[in-house]
């Protein structure tokens, strides 16, 4: 849970920065957010979570 909270905060900060430098549009942010929420409800969610846990574990060893 701590890793997913950190990932959400980090990605939120990245999106905010990209919006500030006008690299992203609000429509793209909303589309990606909607895709993420819909992806979380599919059968692919455990696979995505396992991949994020693996990356987090790998970064934790560095």
N, C-alpha and C positions, 0 to 999 in steps of 0.2 A: 504494500500500500504506500509506503514511503517513497519508493521509486516512482510509482505512477504519479504521485502528487508532485514530485520534483520534476518529472518529465512534462507534466501539464504546465507547471509554472515556467519552465524553461522554454517550451514551445510557445506559450502565451507571450512571453517577453520577446521572443524572436519575431512573432507575428506583429507585435506592437511596433518594434523597431522597423520592420519592413514597411509597415503602413506609414510610419513617420517619414521615411525617405521616399515615399510614393512608389515603392517597388511593387506593392500589392494593392489590389482594389478590394473594397468591402464585399463585393459580390463573390470574389474568389475565397475570401475568408469564410463567408457564410456557407458556400458550397462545400469547402473542405470540412468545416465543422459538422455540417449535416451528414456528410459521408462518414465521418468518424463515429457519430452517434449511431448511424444505421449499421456500420460494420460491427460495432460492439454488441449488437443484437443477433448476429449471425453465428453460424457454426465455426467461422474463422477466428472468432474472438479468442479462444484458448490458444490457438497457434500464434496469433499476434502477441498475446501476453507472454507466452513462452519465449518468443524471440526477444521481446523487450527485457525480460528477466535475464536472458543469456547475455545480452549486450551490457546490461547493468552489472552483472557478475564479472564480465570481462573488464569493464572499466574500473570496477572496484579493486581488481588485482593490480592495476597499473600504478 
